[in-house]
Amino acid sequence: MQTMKIIILAIFGAFLHFAYAEFTVSLLMGSDGVVTSTFTDSVFLSLPPCSLAGQSVNLQYNNTATKEIKTLRDIFKVPLCRFRRALAVVTETNGHFTITKELGYQVKDLTNGTQYSFQYIVGAERSNVLEATTKTASDYAQLDEGLPAHSGAMVVITVLLSVAMFLLVLGLIVTLFLSNSDD
């Protein structure tokens, strides 16, 4: 009876171990040095902690609409702790020196306006599952061009400005001619 309790407790402990993430992944924010972390076809993710330095990272993500799961294997190795942990590189120059920051990992080739869930897998450890939605972009062919009469008005303005410029240049030439003839 006692061994049965121990086995049940061990199984329950194993389930708790897999239920909770061992490290946290998040979308990069403005404080990380990016303007936005979500684009129409990609997202920027933070990196695993540097305590896992040197280990290969796999990324598993799925399209929540289609339930399609993709796994990217050995996408990078976790950077050492002495460097800022990341892979998307930003370079800043202030005239005297250049600072290079590695910020995060960019997951590319995603679908426009779709929700995804992401999870890093490093060795036997897993991150939390992060939900993110790519931005929605409109098809440029469907954009409203406004009134087509604007182009006619621009032609009129261009002609008026051209005539005014011609008159100014003509006046400059006449002024130069008259000022030289007085001598």
C-alpha positions as CSV (number, residue, x, y, z in Angstrom):
1,M,0.0,0.0,0.0
2,Q,2.8,2.4,0.9
3,T,4.6,1.7,-2.4
4,M,1.4,2.4,-4.3
5,K,1.2,5.8,-2.7
6,I,4.9,6.5,-3.6
7,I,4.3,5.5,-7.2
8,I,1.2,7.7,-7.4
9,L,3.0,10.6,-5.8
10,A,5.9,10.1,-8.3
11,I,3.5,10.1,-11.2
12,F,1.7,13.2,-9.9
13,G,5.1,14.9,-9.5
14,A,6.1,14.0,-13.1
15,F,2.8,15.5,-14.4
16,L,3.4,18.7,-12.4
17,H,6.9,18.9,-13.8
18,F,5.6,18.7,-17.4
19,A,2.6,21.0,-16.7
20,Y,4.7,24.0,-15.6
21,A,7.2,25.7,-17.8
22,E,10.8,25.6,-16.7
23,F,11.6,29.0,-18.2
24,T,9.6,31.8,-19.7
25,V,9.5,33.1,-23.2
26,S,7.8,36.4,-24.1
27,L,7.4,38.8,-27.0
28,L,10.0,41.5,-27.2
29,M,8.8,45.0,-26.1
30,G,9.9,48.6,-26.6
31,S,12.1,48.4,-23.5
32,D,14.0,45.7,-25.3
33,G,14.9,48.0,-28.2
34,V,12.3,47.1,-30.8
35,V,9.4,49.2,-32.0
36,T,7.1,46.2,-32.3
37,S,7.4,42.5,-31.8
38,T,4.7,41.4,-34.2
39,F,4.7,41.9,-38.0
40,T,2.4,40.6,-40.8
41,D,4.6,37.5,-41.3
42,S,6.9,37.2,-38.3
43,V,7.2,37.8,-34.5
44,F,10.2,38.5,-32.2
45,L,10.6,36.2,-29.2
46,S,12.8,36.6,-26.2
47,L,15.5,34.0,-25.7
48,P,15.9,31.1,-23.2
49,P,17.9,32.0,-20.1
50,C,21.7,32.0,-20.4
51,S,21.9,29.3,-17.7
52,L,21.2,27.0,-20.7
53,A,24.2,28.4,-22.6
54,G,25.7,26.4,-25.4
55,Q,22.6,24.1,-25.8
56,S,20.8,23.9,-29.1
57,V,17.3,25.4,-29.2
58,N,14.3,23.9,-31.0
59,L,11.1,26.0,-31.5
60,Q,7.7,24.4,-31.7
61,Y,4.8,26.5,-32.9
62,N,1.4,25.9,-34.2
63,N,-1.2,27.8,-36.2
64,T,-4.2,27.8,-33.9
65,A,-6.6,28.1,-36.8
66,T,-5.4,25.1,-38.8
67,K,-3.8,23.2,-35.8
68,E,-0.7,22.7,-38.0
69,I,2.3,22.1,-35.8
70,K,5.8,23.0,-37.0
71,T,9.1,22.3,-35.2
72,L,12.3,24.3,-36.1
73,R,15.3,22.2,-35.0
74,D,18.7,23.6,-33.9
75,I,17.7,27.2,-34.8
76,F,20.5,28.6,-32.6
77,K,22.6,27.9,-29.5
78,V,21.8,29.7,-26.3
79,P,24.3,32.6,-26.0
80,L,26.7,32.8,-23.0
81,C,25.7,34.9,-20.0
82,R,28.4,37.5,-20.5
83,F,26.7,38.7,-23.6
84,R,23.2,40.2,-23.8
85,R,21.1,37.2,-24.7
86,A,19.6,37.4,-28.1
87,L,20.0,36.9,-31.8
88,A,18.3,39.7,-33.6
89,V,21.1,42.3,-33.9
90,V,20.6,46.0,-33.5
91,T,23.5,48.4,-34.0
92,E,23.6,51.9,-32.4
93,T,26.2,54.5,-33.2
94,N,26.7,57.7,-31.3
95,G,29.8,59.1,-33.1
96,H,32.4,57.7,-30.8
97,F,31.6,54.0,-30.6
98,T,29.2,51.4,-31.8
99,I,27.0,49.2,-29.5
100,T,25.7,45.9,-30.9
101,K,22.8,44.4,-29.1
102,E,21.5,40.9,-29.7
103,L,17.8,41.1,-28.8
104,G,15.8,38.0,-29.7
105,Y,14.8,35.3,-32.2
106,Q,12.6,36.3,-35.2
107,V,10.2,33.5,-36.3
108,K,9.6,34.1,-40.0
109,D,7.3,32.9,-42.8
110,L,4.1,33.1,-40.7
111,T,0.7,33.8,-42.1
112,N,-0.8,37.3,-42.1
113,G,-3.4,37.9,-39.3
114,T,-3.1,34.5,-37.7
115,Q,-2.8,33.4,-34.1
116,Y,0.1,31.1,-33.2
117,S,1.4,29.5,-30.0
118,F,5.2,29.2,-29.5
119,Q,7.3,27.1,-27.2
120,Y,11.1,26.7,-26.9
121,I,12.5,23.3,-26.2
122,V,16.1,23.3,-24.9
123,G,17.4,19.8,-24.1
124,A,14.8,18.3,-21.7
125,E,13.5,21.8,-20.6
126,R,10.5,23.6,-22.1
127,S,9.4,27.2,-22.0
128,N,5.9,28.4,-21.3
129,V,3.5,28.4,-24.3
130,L,3.2,31.9,-25.7
131,E,0.2,33.0,-27.8
132,A,0.8,35.7,-30.4
133,T,-1.1,37.0,-33.4
134,T,0.6,38.3,-36.5
135,K,-0.6,41.7,-37.8
136,T,-3.3,42.0,-40.5
137,A,-2.3,43.7,-43.7
138,S,-4.7,44.8,-46.4
139,D,-4.2,43.8,-50.0
140,Y,-2.8,46.9,-51.8
141,A,-5.0,46.3,-54.8
142,Q,-8.1,46.8,-52.6
143,L,-7.0,50.2,-51.3
144,D,-9.4,53.1,-52.0
145,E,-7.5,55.6,-54.2
146,G,-9.9,58.5,-53.4
147,L,-11.3,60.9,-56.0
148,P,-9.6,60.6,-59.4
149,A,-10.2,64.4,-59.9
150,H,-7.2,65.1,-57.7
151,S,-4.9,64.4,-60.6
152,G,-6.6,67.2,-62.8
153,A,-6.2,69.7,-60.0
154,M,-2.5,68.8,-59.7
155,V,-2.1,69.5,-63.5
156,V,-3.6,72.9,-63.1
157,I,-1.4,73.8,-60.1
158,T,1.7,72.6,-62.0
159,V,0.8,74.7,-65.0
160,L,0.2,77.8,-62.8
161,L,3.5,77.3,-61.0
162,S,5.4,76.8,-64.2
163,V,4.0,80.0,-65.7
164,A,4.8,81.9,-62.5
165,M,8.4,80.5,-62.6
166,F,8.7,81.5,-66.3
167,L,7.6,85.1,-65.5
168,L,10.0,85.3,-62.5
169,V,13.0,84.2,-64.7
170,L,11.9,86.6,-67.5
171,G,11.7,89.4,-64.9
172,L,15.2,88.5,-63.6
173,I,16.6,88.6,-67.1
174,V,14.9,92.0,-67.9
175,T,16.2,93.4,-64.6
176,L,19.8,92.3,-65.3
177,F,19.6,93.7,-68.9
178,L,18.2,97.0,-67.7
179,S,20.7,97.3,-64.9
180,N,23.7,96.7,-67.2
181,S,22.4,99.1,-69.9
182,D,22.5,102.1,-67.4
183,D,26.3,101.8,-67.1
